[in-house]
């Protein structure tokens, strides 16, 4: 609903403080201003596509929830993650695919800790919507 209303303030209120700060660190204004500018520069077809996203599955593990969505015409689901923050669920900047799908994500080689396997789903190696250098989860 927040996207349909083009409300940057509402979208940012649905994020964890860590997510908002990460966004603000990469832009020149507040979260609400940055999201509002994004809405202002986005064409109607993108909003129509966002409106057709379908919720496929939600899996909760402790303080984290994985949200799987599909878009018409795409064979792959997209994933985002929420964090329990107080009495509410908030969108998190962390991308926790490997934690929710260990069967699809080979781990670290126990005989060579610095060598990471490269097989498996590429989503296994993404750990933040801001890139791997900022995760900290």
C-alpha positions as CSV (number, residue, x, y, z in Angstrom):
1,X,0.0,0.0,0.0
2,X,2.8,2.4,0.8
3,X,4.3,2.0,-2.7
4,X,0.9,2.5,-4.3
5,X,0.5,5.7,-2.3
6,X,4.1,6.7,-3.3
7,X,4.7,7.5,0.4
8,X,8.4,7.5,1.2
9,X,7.6,8.3,4.8
10,X,5.4,5.1,5.1
11,X,7.9,2.9,3.3
12,X,10.7,4.1,5.6
13,X,8.5,3.5,8.7
14,X,8.3,-0.2,7.6
15,X,12.1,-0.6,7.7
16,X,14.4,-1.3,10.6
17,X,16.4,1.7,11.8
18,X,19.5,-0.1,10.5
19,X,17.9,-0.3,7.0
20,X,16.9,3.3,7.1
21,X,20.4,4.4,8.2
22,X,22.0,2.3,5.5
23,X,19.8,4.0,2.9
24,X,20.5,7.5,4.3
25,X,24.3,6.8,4.3
26,X,24.1,6.2,0.6
27,X,21.9,9.2,-0.4
28,X,21.9,12.9,0.3
29,X,18.6,13.2,2.2
30,X,16.5,11.4,4.7
31,X,15.1,8.0,4.0
32,X,11.7,9.5,3.2
33,X,13.2,12.1,0.8
34,X,15.3,9.5,-1.0
35,X,12.4,7.0,-1.4
36,X,10.1,9.9,-2.5
37,X,12.7,10.9,-5.1
38,X,12.8,7.3,-6.3
39,X,9.0,7.3,-6.6
40,X,9.2,10.6,-8.5
41,X,11.6,9.2,-11.0
42,X,9.9,5.8,-11.6
43,X,7.5,5.3,-14.5
44,X,4.0,4.0,-14.2
45,X,4.8,0.6,-15.7
46,X,7.2,-0.1,-12.9
47,X,4.4,0.7,-10.3
48,X,2.0,-1.5,-12.3
49,X,4.6,-4.4,-12.2
50,X,5.0,-3.8,-8.4
51,X,1.3,-4.1,-8.0
52,X,1.2,-7.5,-9.7
53,X,3.8,-9.0,-7.3
54,X,2.3,-12.1,-5.5
55,X,3.2,-13.2,-2.1
56,X,4.2,-16.9,-2.3
57,X,5.5,-17.9,1.1
58,X,6.6,-16.5,4.4
59,X,9.0,-18.6,6.7
60,X,9.8,-17.4,10.2
61,X,12.9,-18.5,12.1
62,X,13.2,-16.8,15.4
63,X,13.5,-13.0,14.9
64,X,13.8,-13.3,11.1
65,X,11.2,-13.9,8.4
66,X,11.9,-14.7,4.8
67,X,9.3,-13.3,2.3
68,X,9.2,-15.0,-1.1
69,X,7.4,-13.3,-3.9
70,X,6.8,-13.9,-7.6
71,X,6.2,-11.6,-10.5
72,X,4.2,-12.6,-13.6
73,X,6.5,-13.7,-16.4
74,X,9.4,-14.7,-14.1
75,X,10.1,-18.3,-13.2
76,X,12.1,-17.3,-10.1
77,X,10.9,-16.0,-6.8
78,X,12.5,-12.9,-5.2
79,X,13.4,-12.9,-1.6
80,X,13.5,-10.3,1.1
81,X,13.8,-10.5,4.8
82,X,12.1,-9.0,7.8
83,X,13.3,-8.6,11.4
84,X,11.3,-8.6,14.5
85,X,11.7,-5.2,15.9
86,X,9.8,-4.6,19.2
87,X,6.3,-5.7,18.6
88,X,6.4,-5.4,14.8
89,X,8.0,-6.9,11.8
90,X,10.2,-4.5,9.8
91,X,12.0,-4.9,6.5
92,X,15.7,-5.7,7.1
93,X,18.7,-4.7,5.0
94,X,20.1,-8.2,5.5
95,X,19.7,-10.9,2.8
96,X,19.6,-14.2,4.6
97,X,19.1,-16.7,1.8
98,X,21.9,-19.0,3.0
99,X,20.5,-19.2,6.5
100,X,17.0,-20.1,5.2
101,X,18.3,-22.4,2.4
102,X,21.3,-24.3,3.8
103,X,20.6,-27.2,1.4
104,X,21.1,-24.9,-1.6
105,X,24.1,-23.1,-0.1
106,X,27.4,-25.0,0.3
107,X,29.3,-23.8,3.4
108,X,32.9,-22.9,4.1
109,X,35.5,-25.6,3.4
110,X,36.4,-26.8,6.9
111,X,39.9,-27.7,5.8
112,X,40.5,-24.4,4.2
113,X,38.5,-21.7,6.0
114,X,39.3,-18.9,3.6
115,X,38.2,-20.9,0.5
116,X,34.5,-20.6,-0.1
117,X,32.7,-22.9,-2.5
118,X,31.3,-21.2,-5.6
119,X,28.7,-23.8,-6.5
120,X,25.1,-23.3,-5.6
121,X,22.7,-20.6,-6.0
122,X,24.3,-17.1,-6.4
123,X,21.8,-15.8,-3.8
124,X,23.8,-17.8,-1.2
125,X,26.6,-15.3,-1.3
126,X,24.5,-12.1,-1.0
127,X,24.2,-10.9,2.6
128,X,22.9,-7.4,2.4
129,X,20.8,-5.2,0.1
130,X,23.8,-2.8,0.4
131,X,26.4,-5.4,-0.6
132,X,28.5,-7.9,1.2
133,X,30.9,-5.3,2.8
134,X,28.2,-3.9,5.1
135,X,26.3,-6.9,6.4
136,X,27.4,-7.7,10.0
137,X,24.6,-10.2,10.6
